[in-house]
Amino acid sequence: MQLLPSISVSQGRTARLRQGDYSSEKVYDVSPIDVAKQFEDHGIHQVHLVDLEGTKVRQPANYDTLQLIKGYTSLEVNFAGGIHTDGDLSKAFEHGAATITAGSVSVKNKDLFAAWIMSYGREKIMLSADVRNEFIHVRGWQESTKINLIDHVGYFYNRGLKYLKSTEITKDGVLEGPAFGFYKDILHEFSGICIYASGGIRNMDDIKALQDMGLYGVIFGRAFYEGKISLKEIEEFVK
């Protein structure tokens, strides 16, 4: 299983939201660079960098943080937040992203996102498909749609999609456990897809349970920042 620690950034600071609610923003007293170095020192090779401002304004706003992490570590960075255009995508790669994750653009401009998979290669592009009550939510989960998760993922799966990050939104940031049944259903529908579970991770036992289910990876944040998962546990698991 791939461990992909999440570093969410707002105005250059490490922050987290609860279920995508910007009024719930919590800032942690550690810089994104220091967090990235800690992960690197304990065996992590890749992090998930979320541009919270970019998600809100629909244009990346924290390229500087991406560039700093690349400058001060050897980590690969999966960058997410506000990527809607070819220019946004190009800038993310120019500032050091190894891969990107995007969600809203896959709803607003399906053909463009499908073209990214073809143009940049399926190893570079991850789809974010996050749901509440089985329907896709976009713009940092602030906007609901009537698009069914399976139909949405299936469209891109048939066009070469390899990597999927999916969150059952009600589970995000509350430390109540992942939506195990939710991921089981996705695995059943899409043979061979590489799924990153995200949301609700409480501890390493949850991560091991997801691994036993056959998930490819897990993205976690709050459990680490709240002391539920330690750097030592991360290092032992990676080994």
N, C-alpha and C positions, 0 to 999 in steps of 0.2 A: 504493500500500500504506500502511496505517495503522500507524505505530510506536506501540506502547503499552508504554513502559518500566514495569517492575514494581518496586514498593517494598514489600518484606515487612517487617512490623513485629512485634516481640516486646518487650513491656514498654516501649514507646515508643522502641525502638532499631531501627536498620536491620539486618536479619538475613536469612540465606538458609538453606534446608535442601537436602539432597541426597536426591532421590527421596522426598520427604515424610517423611524420617526425622528426628524431633525430636532424637535423640541426636547428629545431625550438624550441629546449628545453628552457624552462623558469624556472629558479630556484626561489623559494619563500623564503622570509626571515623568515621562521618559521620551526622548526624541525618537522619531522614526529611524534615524541612522543608528542610534544605540541599540534599539530593538533588533534591527537587521543584523548588527554585529553579534549580538547575543545568539541569535539563531544560527548564524554561520559558525560560531565557535563551538556549537553543540551539534554539528553534523548536518544541518539543513543546507540544501543546495539551491532552493527556490522559494520565493515568497510571493504572496498575492497582495499587491499594493492597490488599495482602493482610494480613489480621488473623490472624497465626499462632496466637495464643492463642485467638481466637474459633473457629477451625477445630477446635482440640483440645477445647475445652470445650462446643462446639455453641451458643455465644452470643457475639456480637460483644463484644470487650473493648477495642478501640482506637478508639472513636468520637472521643476527644480528638485523636488524630493526624489523623483525617479533617477535623475542624473546624479544626485549625491550618493544614493545607495549604490549605484553602479560604480561611482568613483572611489568609494571607500570600502567596498566589499567585492567579492568575486561571485556573489549570488546572481542567479538568473531571476529576473523579475517578470511576473505576470501582472500586467497593468490593466486596471479597469476603472471606469468612471467617466462618462461624458463623451465617449468615442462614437461619433455619428457620421463623420465624413471621411473621404479618402485622405484629406489633409490631417485630420486628427490622428488617423492611424499611422500615417507616415511620420508625424512628429513623435509619436510614442516610440516607434522603432528607432528614430534618430536620437532620441534622448536615452536609449539604452534598454528598452523593453525587449525581452526575449520572445514573449508571447503576449497576446492581449485577450481580454474577456469583454464581451459586449452583449447587451440584451435589448435595450430599447430600439436600436437601429434594426434589429432582426424583425421587429414588429412594424416599424414605420417604413422601412425600405428593405423588404425581404430579398429583392434581387441584388442589392448592393452587398448585403452580408453574404449571400451565396457566392457572389463574385470574389469576395475576400478569401473565402475558403479555397477557391480555384486559383486565384492569383498568388496568394502568399503561401499556400500549402496548408493542409489540414493539421500539421504539427504546430502552426503558429496562431491559430484562431480557435478560441473556446467560446461556445455559446452559453450565455447566462439565461436560464429559463426558470424564473422564480414565480411561485404560485400561491394564491390563497383560494381555498375551496375549488381547486382544480383549474382555475383560470389564471392566465399569465397577468402579472403586474409589471409595469415598467416605470422609468424615471425614478429610480431609487425606491420603487414600490409605492410611489405616490399616486400612480394612475392605473386604474383597473381596465381590463379588456374582457371581451367575451370569447377570447381565443383559448381553446382547450390545450393543455400541456402536450398531450400525446400527438395531437395533430400538428402542433407547432414544431416540436422536436422532429417529428417524422419528415416534415418538409425538408429540413436541412440534413437529416440522416441520409435521405435519398440523394443528396447532392454532395456527399463525401464527409459530412461532419464526423469528427472522431472524438472530440472532447466536449463534455457537457458539465456545467456547474448548475446545480439546481437546489433551491431552498424552498421549503414549506414555510412561508413567511411567519406564521404564528409561532414557529419554533425558534425564530432568530433572536439571539441576545437574551434569552430568558433562562438558560441553563436547565431546561427541563427534559433534555434528551432529544435525539434526532427522530425524524419521522421514518422509522424503519420500514413500515408498510409501503410508504410512498416510494422509497427507493427500490423496494422489491418489485413494485409494479413497473417502474421504468426499465429495470433490468430484464423483466419478462418481455417487454415490448421490443427492445432494441438490442439484438444480439451483437456483442463485440464493442459496443460503445463504451468509452472510458468516462465513468461518472465520478465527479467530485461531489461528495455530500457536503452540505454547508448548513449550519443553523442548529442550535440546540445541544451542541457537543458539551458534555459535562466533565468528562475525564477520559483517561486513556482506555478505560473499559468500553466506553462507547465507540472509540476508534477501533478497538480490536473486534467489537461486534460487527461493525460495518465492514471491516476487512473479511471477517468470516462469511459475510453475505456475498462477497465477490465484488465489492466496489473498488474502483481503481485508486481513488484518493479521497482525502478529506481536507476541507478548508476550515480552520478554527481560529478564533480570536479571543472572545471574552473569557473563555475558560482559562486561557493562559494569563491574561491580564488580571484576572481575579484570583489567581493563585491555585486554580483547580488542576492545572497541568503544569508541571515543573520542567525547567530546562533539562534536569537530569533524566526525567522520564522520556523526554523527547529524544535525547541522545541515546538512551538505551533502546528505544524502539527503532530508531534509524539503524543502529548497529545490527 
